[in-house]
Amino acid sequence: MKKQKTKFVILGLLTLKPLSGYDIKKLIDKTISHFWSESNGQLYPTLKFLVKENFIQFEQKEQKGKKVSHLYSITKTGRTALENWLEETTERKNLHRDEDLLKLFFGKNTSPSACIELLTKREQRIKEKLEKYLSLQKELEALTQSPHHLYWNLNLNNGICDAEAQLRWCQESIQKLKEQGSS
């Protein structure tokens, strides 16, 4: 049976410190978005569910000039659920969708120059992503005392290695297309 993973994302983030829904979304975008995304449409209903099931609790936090926000924290029940999930065997990986690769698969129906342009744009996006990862890596260096440092670094290194491999693949593919176009 497929489990909703949004609840585990939230529970895991709340082990760091109590957070508002807005802060949870910001933290997702800053830390795990290179391998996991969550929309507000997934996040807020899941927060309500987790409160109802006693996995998290909240206190209202009043802010000057702003509406009242909820500051969520994980409960003992929530920690147990998170720990149980962390120890489970991972379900089958989600199917991957990559429109660039789909277009390249059918590349024979267009020109080599169109495929080169597609790969050149992809290469630029990957370079930007790699720059972001390297910037995050520098930020992470300041957090070496955190008990989470090693695990955050392992995930970040995965993103860096993937981006570097993708860049090599783009460059090799562009070169092969150029050679094909000149023959």
Salt bridges, closest charged atoms under 4 A:
ASP29 OD1 - LYS25 NZ 3.06
GLU88 OE2 - LYS3 NZ 2.59
GLU91 OE2 - LYS5 NZ 3.31
ASP98 OD2 - HIS96 NE2 3.89
ASP98 OD2 - ARG122 NH2 2.72
GLU99 OE2 - LYS103 NZ 3.70
ASP100 OD2 - ARG122 NH1 3.22
ASP100 OD2 - ARG125 NH2 2.29
GLU117 OE2 - LYS121 NZ 3.10
GLU139 OE1 - LYS30 NZ 2.90
